[in-house]
Amino acid sequence: MIDKLRAFGRMIRLSHTIFGLPFALASAVLAHRFAVDHGGTGLTLGRLLLIVLAFTAARAAAMGFNRIVDREFDAANPRTRTRELPTGAISLHAAWALTLGSAAAFLGCAALLGPLAGLLAPLCLVVIGGYSLFKRFSWSSHLVLGVALSLAPGGAWIAVTGGFAGWPVPLSLMLAVATWVAGFDVLYSLSDIEFDRGRGLHSIPARFGVRGALWLSAGLHVTTAAALVVLHVVARLGGLHAAGVVAIVVILVYEHWIVRPSDLSRIDKAFFDLNGYISMVYFGATLADVFL
């Protein structure tokens, strides 16, 4: 039983929750301040738990669907052929059960978070599931993934405030997350550039080459930094948040410094380690700035 649970966790990359959840929680913290300043209740423990559960369930549904529709590609790709569906560690039936169950759990949590959250939840599922199909016909799949992950801070804001009031703050954070995710996904997809070209799959590296992909990724991350600066201003945040933004910019610069056209050997470090640091730094800086 434990081994099966671990296999499910590996299939949906549960550990990668660290990339998106801290930004959703940071948005919830900012929404709490906004709601309290405008006479609202703000973030309660119950609402916080529902936000975490909704995010986790939505991500599990998206990853499960991705693994299902990509199982033939994964089996043919040397980098991914040891994943759970190609090896049979997880059956297709079980993968569908996890995916549909997670989608239902997300919809249920969203409904409990309020009428607007419940109304928008099905559309969110379409976006986060649709990403998996885009690389079959468009190199913009990285951008779609960014949009999918950016829905988390937007959803957290709505879950706490109940509406779109104060929209410049969550919109700035959503833009930052969208371009950050798209940028590091472009870097990660450099590992599959030859496979994608051979199979007729679309990606920015396959379309524009290694150098073009690196430049586009850098441009996306410049937009990330700019969006965080805009957020800092519109949310009227202080020195601790500013320090966090500076730290993120430094990490992004280092990320692009270690991934070069002549040396792609450190892509995994850039993808897994550094981006995990970015999300945790941002959440810590936002939490400290708002409450200290």
C-alpha positions in Angstrom: 0.0 0.0 0.0 2.8 2.4 0.9 4.7 1.6 -2.3 1.5 2.3 -4.3 1.0 5.6 -2.6 4.6 6.5 -3.3 4.2 5.6 -6.9 1.1 7.9 -7.2 3.1 10.7 -5.5 5.9 10.2 -8.0 3.5 10.1 -10.9 2.0 13.5 -10.1 5.3 14.9 -8.9 3.8 15.8 -5.5 7.1 17.3 -4.4 6.8 19.9 -7.2 3.9 21.5 -5.3 6.6 23.7 -3.8 6.8 25.6 -7.1 3.2 26.9 -7.1 1.7 26.6 -3.7 3.9 29.3 -2.0 2.7 31.9 -4.6 -0.9 30.9 -3.9 -0.3 31.3 -0.2 1.5 34.7 -0.7 -1.6 35.9 -2.6 -3.8 34.7 0.2 -1.7 36.7 2.7 -2.0 39.8 0.5 -5.7 39.2 0.1 -6.1 38.9 3.9 -4.5 42.3 4.4 -6.8 43.8 1.7 -9.9 42.2 3.1 -9.2 43.3 6.7 -8.4 46.8 5.6 -11.8 47.0 3.9 -13.8 45.6 6.8 -13.8 41.9 5.8 -13.0 38.8 7.7 -9.9 37.9 5.8 -8.2 34.5 5.9 -9.4 32.0 8.4 -7.9 28.6 9.2 -10.7 26.8 7.4 -10.3 28.9 4.3 -6.5 28.4 4.4 -6.9 24.6 4.5 -9.4 24.7 1.6 -7.0 26.7 -0.5 -4.2 24.3 0.1 -6.5 21.3 -0.6 -7.9 23.0 -3.8 -4.4 23.7 -5.1 -3.1 20.3 -4.4 -6.2 18.6 -5.9 -6.1 20.8 -9.1 -2.4 20.1 -9.6 -2.9 16.4 -9.1 -5.7 16.4 -11.7 -3.5 18.3 -14.2 -0.5 16.1 -13.7 -2.5 13.0 -13.8 -4.1 14.0 -17.1 -0.7 15.0 -18.5 0.7 11.6 -17.7 -2.3 9.8 -19.3 -2.3 11.7 -22.6 1.5 11.7 -22.9 2.1 8.0 -21.9 3.1 7.0 -25.4 5.6 9.8 -25.8 6.9 9.1 -22.3 7.5 5.5 -23.2 9.5 6.5 -26.3 11.6 9.2 -24.6 14.7 7.9 -22.9 14.4 10.6 -20.2 10.8 9.6 -19.3 10.4 5.9 -20.1 10.8 5.0 -16.4 7.7 6.9 -15.4 4.9 5.1 -13.7 2.5 4.6 -16.6 5.1 3.4 -19.2 6.6 0.9 -16.7 3.2 -0.3 -15.4 3.8 0.8 -11.8 0.5 2.6 -12.1 -2.3 1.2 -14.3 -4.2 3.4 -16.8 -7.4 2.7 -14.9 -5.8 3.8 -11.6 -4.4 6.9 -13.2 -7.8 7.9 -14.5 -9.3 7.3 -11.1 -6.8 9.6 -9.4 -7.2 12.3 -12.0 -11.0 12.3 -12.0 -11.1 12.0 -8.2 -8.7 15.0 -7.8 -10.7 17.0 -10.3 -13.9 16.3 -8.2 -12.1 17.3 -5.0 -10.9 20.5 -6.5 -14.4 21.4 -7.7 -15.8 20.6 -4.2 -13.2 22.7 -2.4 -13.7 25.6 -4.8 -17.5 25.5 -4.2 -16.9 25.7 -0.4 -14.6 28.7 -0.9 -17.5 30.8 -2.3 -19.9 31.2 -5.2 -17.5 33.0 -7.5 -14.7 30.4 -6.8 -17.1 27.6 -7.5 -18.3 29.2 -10.7 -14.8 29.7 -12.1 -13.4 26.3 -11.1 -14.5 24.3 -14.1 -12.9 26.9 -16.4 -9.7 26.5 -14.4 -9.8 22.7 -15.0 -10.1 23.3 -18.7 -7.0 25.5 -18.7 -4.8 23.4 -16.5 -5.8 20.2 -18.4 -5.6 21.8 -21.8 -1.9 22.6 -21.4 -1.0 18.9 -21.9 -2.4 19.0 -25.5 -0.9 22.2 -26.7 2.6 20.9 -27.6 0.9 18.8 -30.3 0.2 21.8 -32.3 1.8 25.0 -30.8 5.2 26.0 -29.3 3.2 28.3 -27.0 2.6 25.3 -24.6 5.1 26.9 -22.2 3.0 30.0 -22.0 -0.1 28.0 -21.4 1.6 26.2 -18.6 2.5 29.6 -17.1 -1.1 30.8 -17.4 -2.3 27.5 -15.7 0.0 28.0 -12.7 -0.9 31.7 -12.5 -4.5 30.8 -11.8 -3.5 29.7 -8.3 -2.7 33.2 -6.9 -5.8 34.6 -8.7 -7.9 31.9 -7.2 -6.5 32.4 -3.7 -7.3 36.1 -3.9 -10.9 35.4 -4.9 -11.2 32.7 -2.2 -10.2 35.2 0.5 -11.9 38.4 -0.7 -14.9 36.9 -2.5 -14.4 38.9 -5.7 -12.2 40.9 -8.0 -11.8 44.0 -5.8 -8.2 45.1 -5.6 -7.5 43.3 -8.9 -4.2 45.1 -9.7 -2.5 43.2 -6.9 -3.4 39.6 -7.9 -3.1 40.4 -11.6 0.5 41.6 -11.1 1.3 38.4 -9.2 -0.4 36.3 -11.8 1.7 37.9 -14.5 4.9 37.3 -12.5 4.0 33.6 -11.9 3.0 33.1 -15.5 6.2 34.4 -17.0 8.4 32.8 -14.3 6.9 29.3 -14.9 7.0 29.7 -18.7 10.6 30.8 -18.6 11.8 27.9 -16.5 9.7 25.5 -18.5 11.5 26.6 -21.6 14.8 25.9 -20.0 13.7 22.5 -18.8 12.4 21.6 -22.3 15.9 22.0 -23.7 16.5 18.5 -22.5 14.0 17.2 -25.0 14.8 19.3 -28.0 15.9 16.5 -30.3 13.1 14.2 -29.2 10.5 16.9 -29.8 11.8 17.6 -33.2 11.9 13.9 -34.1 8.3 13.3 -32.9 6.9 16.5 -34.4 6.1 17.9 -31.0 6.2 21.7 -30.6 8.2 23.7 -28.1 10.2 26.9 -28.1 13.6 25.1 -28.2 12.4 22.9 -31.1 11.1 26.0 -32.9 13.8 28.6 -32.1 16.9 26.5 -31.2 18.9 26.5 -28.0 20.1 30.1 -28.3 16.6 31.4 -29.2 15.1 29.5 -26.3 17.6 30.9 -23.8 16.9 34.5 -25.0 13.1 34.0 -24.8 13.4 32.5 -21.4 15.5 35.4 -20.2 12.9 37.8 -21.6 10.1 36.1 -19.8 12.1 36.3 -16.5 12.8 40.0 -17.0 9.0 40.4 -17.2 8.7 38.4 -14.0 11.0 40.8 -12.2 9.1 43.8 -13.6 5.7 42.4 -12.6 7.0 41.9 -9.0 8.2 45.5 -8.9 4.7 46.6 -10.1 3.1 44.4 -7.4 5.4 46.0 -4.8 4.2 49.4 -5.7 0.5 48.8 -6.2 0.3 46.7 -3.0 2.3 49.3 -1.0 4.7 46.8 0.4 7.8 47.5 2.4 11.5 46.7 2.7 11.2 43.0 3.5 9.2 42.4 0.3 11.6 44.5 -1.7 14.5 42.4 -0.3 12.7 39.2 -1.4 12.2 40.6 -4.9 15.9 41.5 -5.1 16.8 37.9 -4.0 14.6 36.4 -6.6 16.2 38.6 -9.3 19.7 37.4 -8.2 18.5 33.7 -8.3 17.1 34.2 -11.8 20.3 35.8 -13.0 22.3 32.8 -11.6 19.8 30.4 -13.2 20.5 31.8 -16.6 24.2 32.0 -16.0 24.6 28.3 -15.3 22.5 27.2 -18.4 24.4 28.2 -21.5 24.3 27.1 -25.1 27.6 25.3 -24.7 26.7 23.7 -21.4 23.2 22.3 -20.7 24.4 19.9 -18.0 22.9 21.9 -15.1 19.4 22.2 -16.4 18.1 20.0 -13.5 19.7 22.2 -10.9 18.2 25.3 -12.6 14.8 23.7 -12.8 14.4 21.9 -9.5 16.6 23.6 -6.9 16.7 27.3 -7.9 13.0 27.6 -8.7 12.1 26.0 -5.4 14.1 28.6 -3.7 12.4 31.4 -5.6 8.9 30.3 -4.5 9.9 29.9 -0.9 11.8 33.2 -0.8 8.8 35.0 -2.2 6.3 33.5 0.2 8.7 34.2 3.2 9.3 37.8 2.1 5.6 38.5 1.6 4.6 36.9 4.9 7.2 38.8 6.8 6.4 42.1 5.2 2.6 41.9 5.8 2.8 40.7 9.4 6.0 42.2 10.7 
